[in-house]
Amino acid sequence: MHRARDKMADAGVDEIAIETFAHYYRLLEHGETGMIPESTIEPVDMEKLADVEVSDEDASEAIRKTVVIKLNGGLGTSMGMDRAKSLLCVRRGLSFLDIISRQVLHLRKEYDATLPLIFMDSFRTSADTMEALARYSDLPVEGLPLEFLQNKEPKLLAKDLAPVSWPKDPDLEWCPPGHGDLYTALRGTGLLDRLIEAGYERVFVSNSDNLGAVPDARVAGWFATSGAPFAIEAVRRTPSDRKGGHFARRKSDGRIVLRETAQTLDADKKALADLDRHRFCSTNNLWFDLAAMKHALDVRQGILGLPLIRNVKNVDPSDKSTPEVIQVETAMGAAIEVFEDSRLIEVGRDRFVPVKTTNDLLVLRSDVYDLGDDFVLDQVADDLPFVDLDADHYKLVGEFDKRFPEGAPSMKKATALRVEGDWTFGHGVEVIGEVRLEAGKAQRVDAGAVLSDGQSGTPAGGSHG
């Protein structure tokens, strides 16, 4: 433990972050796995935003005392990127950062609100992000920063919990502590106190790759009038969420918990995937009361004590032959169990449009969504199409872009698009119903081609590339 602590101190890591890491290190030493057995939890129910009455006055008043924080520490490494994922171009030449900034600027005008927008960046995303935001000169709010940095911690060798040494690429010796670090970083940077002193009452936090997470005044009004210290927006799980985390209620004390996949025993994987039993997953859109959060951190000496997530990886994630390491992580949504009167609210899928893969990116870039004057995504299609692109050709953004040089096909009448093999799409292609494309060698879908229901193989109007 001393070696890990010294390493963090030498790297200038904040004292509170070091103490928080030490807390989890001791848990690891004692064999803590962070698992949440199915036998200890039961399904949870909740109210729907659609059924809640929020007056215009409550909504306006609440949004005026709200701060927006976007989690922006991720590089799109799984999509082959080496810079902030939020720099990806999404629509009409605009990136995630552009759209988020414009959403907030629009809401400020609409509600005559200061609505500060602050990014939690990592040491890898900070410079890119600040450079991209420089064009929005009216974005910063006087007296508040545009960003604060999440902490970093050493990766630990799985065999003996020693901090790993990797001279070949010392950056790989470090990892972020998961987004549960939000609270540690807010306190350690002094930002939590600054926001309270400036008169703000609540924070809305969401991921920068989820453009559906607009700081909505109606949700702010619901949260403010609920009196809850902490709340999370949830959505109904769909088959694509089977492997992901979900909400439940702990039998021992009735608290709401968020169980992640990494906290689920192999024997409980079937229950995890049961969409009728555990019906709700997190959007990672959360709301918390600033004063309540400050109090919770103060009484715990800065350590909220979120459940441990023990993540086993390789030192070099792209090389399975490198030593196994443990990354100590926490999830920010897990703070729901810290507060006794936490709430959940079911929101529509329109508030949850995450981009984790190029499959998601294709749907987002297509005409399934329209981007209004308020820069809010409007789902034009009745249903979201299921997209499964061949990972060998489309997984990395650079390869994906080459195969859609004229932009995404029209997908608003599509139910599914499955692509196997190497297909390049021409301009103005339309996908209708369920379409499967298969090819043993490179193929081209001609401009203006209409791919329709049940079609597979070489499409009408398609040609060999």
HELIX and SHEET records of a PDB file:
HELIX    1   1 HIS A    2  ASP A   10  1                                   9    
HELIX    2   2 GLU A   15  GLU A   29  1                                  15    
HELIX    3   3 GLU A   38  THR A   40  5                                   3    
HELIX    4   4 LEU A   49  ASP A   51  5                                   3    
HELIX    5   5 ASP A   56  ARG A   64  1                                   9    
HELIX    6   6 THR A   77  MET A   79  5                                   3    
HELIX    7   7 LYS A   85  LEU A   87  5                                   3    
HELIX    8   8 PHE A   96  TYR A  111  1                                  16    
HELIX    9   9 SER A  126  LEU A  133  1                                   8    
HELIX   10  10 PRO A  170  GLU A  173  5                                   4    
HELIX   11  11 ASP A  181  GLY A  188  1                                   8    
HELIX   12  12 LEU A  191  GLU A  197  1                                   7    
HELIX   13  13 ALA A  217  SER A  226  1                                  10    
HELIX   14  14 PRO A  239  ASP A  241  5                                   3    
HELIX   15  15 THR A  261  GLN A  263  5                                   3    
HELIX   16  16 ASP A  266  ASP A  268  5                                   3    
HELIX   17  17 LYS A  269  LEU A  272  1                                   4    
HELIX   18  18 LEU A  290  VAL A  299  1                                  10    
HELIX   19  19 MET A  332  GLU A  337  5                                   6    
HELIX   20  20 ARG A  349  ARG A  351  5                                   3    
HELIX   21  21 THR A  358  ARG A  365  1                                   8    
HELIX   22  22 ALA A  391  TYR A  394  1                                   4    
HELIX   23  23 VAL A  397  ARG A  403  1                                   7    
SHEET    1   A 3 ILE A  41  GLU A  42  0                                        
SHEET    2   A 3 HIS A 246  ARG A 250 -1                                        
SHEET    3   A 3 ILE A 256  ARG A 259 -1                                        
SHEET    1   B 8 GLU A  47  LYS A  48  0                                        
SHEET    2   B 8 ARG A 343  GLU A 346  1                                        
SHEET    3   B 8 PHE A 230  ARG A 236  1                                        
SHEET    4   B 8 PHE A 280  ASP A 289 -1                                        
SHEET    5   B 8 ARG A 202  ASN A 207 -1                                        
SHEET    6   B 8 THR A  66  ASN A  72  1                                        
SHEET    7   B 8 LEU A 117  ASP A 121  1                                        
SHEET    8   B 8 GLU A 147  LEU A 149  1                                        
SHEET    1   C 2 CYS A  89  ARG A  91  0                                        
SHEET    2   C 2 LEU A  94  SER A  95 -1                                        
SHEET    1   D 2 GLU A 153  PRO A 154  0                                        
SHEET    2   D 2 TRP A 174  CYS A 175 -1                                        
SHEET    1   E 3 LEU A 156  LEU A 157  0                                        
SHEET    2   E 3 GLU A 324  GLU A 329 -1                                        
SHEET    3   E 3 ILE A 309  ASN A 314 -1                                        
SHEET    1   F 2 TYR A 369  LEU A 371  0                                        
SHEET    2   F 2 LEU A 377  GLN A 379 -1                                        
SHEET    1   G 4 PHE A 386  LEU A 389  0                                        
SHEET    2   G 4 SER A 410  GLU A 420  1                                        
SHEET    3   G 4 GLU A 430  GLU A 438  1                                        
SHEET    4   G 4 VAL A 450  LEU A 451  1                                        
SHEET    1   H 3 TRP A 423  PHE A 425  0                                        
SHEET    2   H 3 GLN A 443  VAL A 445  1                                        
SHEET    3   H 3 GLY A 462  HIS A 464 -1                                        
END                                                                             
